[in-house]
Amino acid sequence: MNHNISKDSLSCLATLHGNSSDYFNSNDGLNVHFGVILFDAILVILMTRLVAFLLRPFKQPKVVSEVIGGIILGPSVLSIEKKFNGTFFSENAKYIIGNIGTMGFMYFLFIIGVKMDLSVIKFSRRKHRMITLAGVIVPLVAGTIVANIMSPSMDKVLSKPSSIGRVISAMAVTGYAVIYPILQELNLLSSEMGQMALATAIITDGIAIIFLIIAGALKQTDATVDTILRYIISVTAFIALGFITLRQAMIWILGKTPEGKPIEQVYIVLILLGALVMSFLSDMIGLDFATGSMWMGLVIPDGPPIGSTIVERSETFIMNFFVPFSYVYIGMSMDLFAMTSVSWSSLAPLFTVAVSGIVFKLLATLVTALLVKIPFRDALTLTLILNLRGQQEFILLMHWLEKSVIDIPSFTMLVLLVTSVTAVSTPLIRFLYDPTRPYKVNTNRTIQYTPPHEELKVVACVYNQDSVASLINLFEFSSPSQRNLSVYALCLIELNGRAAPLLIDHEKETSTFNYSGYDSTYHALRTYVETKRDVMEIHSFTAVVPKQTMYQDICKLAMIKEANLVILPFHMEWMDSVKMTEIDHQRTPSVFSNVLDHAPCSVGILFHRVHLLNPLCDKFFYSSPRHVLVLFLGGADAREALFYADRILTNPNVSLTVIRFLSYHPCREYEREKKIDNGVITSFRERNGRNKRVVCRDVVMKNGEETLATIQAFGNDVHFDLWILGRQKGINPFLLEGLSSDWCEHLELGVIGDYITSMDFDGTTSILVVQQQTLRG
């Protein structure tokens, strides 16, 4: 596919012989096909990465940086130098780069198709459909009017109805394949506006497919009836092949794959080969080549085992090797000097039609979003998201260039226009929309301000079976004598092999997942739920989300259910008597820090040691006495920890020891916190003065070293089943004097919490580190 070779003439290109070279035994190691292509591959990848690094402060998405990298390598910048161009980007090299780039776009759309969940259309809301229709119909109508006004000024090919229709429809439709990668980079996939944009984009893609088929039919207007009939039959057969034959093949592969296992390598190879076959067929019948690969991706079931395995095995190579070639191919097809050398009058009609389509789409989307009661700031954000441009537009532009619908100056202008729209919109989206804004509340949702007789609402996060065990262990401490505890158990699954995040309420809908370990985790939770219906209310949810945005779903559920506490299990495996390693190290720090920063209520991080030999052998079903220790170092977090411990006392099997740490040195800044602490401690002692299961002690410390030594002594002298302490807010600084957070392995636990969970400390079963809600409204 080389648009530089015309249909009327044949150019004989000099061919470089050989496929290997020895630099020291030849005049030029680059004077060979293979050496040039290898060097070009290195240059392409390094250039796109360098531009992405340089543009990072400007908050630009990957697509913009890679297009600019391609422009730099193309004839507009570096390749304008004849020696550079002849050495590195000869006609042979350009031909190979162009075909690799074409395959890059093809497989990019294939991967997007694999991840796309078409069931979203079925559950789309009325406002999604209204925004979609307005955002497509208005720019189509307005663009058609503008195009008819400008058509006398257009050249003969561009003024054809089929050519005008292509340009207008391209500006009216923003594809899922464009929006999804940018939302992923912005960490907005789980946000309200992100999910609304994805739902709208899927509906838009359905309309785009119809436009594509109509455009193909318009090209046949000068053909015979037999040609038109063959086209209709070919398109129908192509659709049937995808959604009947290939879909049945995927179902057959699912049946051959054992539950919980990835599909075999041979099936992956056949599916990737199928993407090539479908692209060939779609190109052969008159549709765009990219349609076939995306069609192939759509028939593959998203998620495990097929979708996730294909994405896991192929996405990294496709996105980081093939796709950069695609943008270099675009850059090499552009020529800024050719664009500036032609008169503006030859470019103005096409520019006017394209800009009018973009502007009318912006206005139509914004006005409709406001009409369906979306707040202005969110409506403007959604409008900008739905007007992002990228890969799909570039594919169409390359297709038009190769079919001589547009020339190189027009192509260059449109690529710059498309890239500029995305380059301007993305930073504006970052500025306008904060996905954590809905969680900023100015009402107290804490344990301290929840009366003892009122129901305590807890969101408990579940990662795996071990986290179920630790949560059950904590609930056994908290089992009240009366029903005043409501638990919303949220099973978190990392999104893999699909694009759209899911939040499932198992009381309203039943969904099955093929994710590894999900069934055992969910059934362990359900078993416990059945045994505790009399004393606590437990509701089950599942969130399938990217690990970067898991905190958003946690905070969203806590916000909706008006929770007082979010509990995040923090697990360690007992590898041997000396060393411990964190489970899910890549996931948990990000989730913890984000939830602590943005939660609309208090947060508890639950550390629980689980022995590898028998990870679920915890004594949470026994009715033996349990000993709880509260380390009260002062401040809001410590007070929240004490109020949680006070609720635990409703369990008659629990005995509680409260150790209050006081500083030997007075601290003027701490006096206000100390007065509040005094009131809370006095009230607690008055309520439990005659309770023989409660012991309160005060200890006076001079510095952090004495504080740690006292904690160590308590751990060595008495076995406590549960330790509860505040994270860090409001602690007298003299109690931590000499202790630096620099040596903390897990800052999410605070300085004292990190010390207690370290291996230097023996005799602990569970530790709950509590942070009181921070009002942000």
Buried (B, 14 or more C-beta within 10 A) or exposed (E): BEBEEEEEEEEEEEEBEEEEBEEEEEEEBBBBBEBBBEBBBEBBBEBBBEBBEEBEEEBBBBBBBBBBBBBBBBBBBBBEEEEEBEBBBBBBBBBBBBBBBBBBBBBBBBBBBBBBBBEBBEEBEEBBBBBBBBBBEBBBBBBBEBBEEBBEBBBEBBBBBBBBBBBBBBBBBBBBBBBBBBBBBBBBBBBBBBBBBBBBBBBBBEBBBEBBBEBBBBBBEEEEEEEBEBBBEBBEEBEEBBEEEBBEBBEEBBEEBEEBEBBEEEBBEEBBEBBBBBBEBBBEBBBBBBBBBBBBBBBBBBBBBBBBBBBBBBBEEBBEBBBBBBBBBBBBBBBBEBBEEBEEEBBBBBBBBBBBBBBBBBBBBBBBBBEBEBEEEBBBBBBBBBBBBBBBBBBBBBBBBBEEBBBBBBBBBBBBBBBEBBBEBBBEBEEBBBBBEBBBBEEBBBBBBBEBEEBBBBBBBBBBBBBBBBBBBBBBBBBBEEEBBBBBBBBBBBBBBBBBBBBBEBEEEEEEBBBBEBBEBBEBBEEBBEEBEEBBBBBBBBBBBBBBBBBBBBBBBBBEBEBBBBBBBBBBBBEEEEEBEBBBEEBBBBBBEBBBBBBBBBBBBBBBBBEEEEBEEBEBEEEEEBBBBBBBBBBBBBBBBBBBBBBBBBBEEBBBBBBBBBBEBEBEEBEEBBEBBEEBBEEBEEEBEEEEBBEBEEBEBBBBEBBBEBBBEBBEEEEBBBBBBBBBBBBBEBBBBEBEEEEBEBBBBBBBBBBBBBEEBEEBBBBBBBBBBBEBE
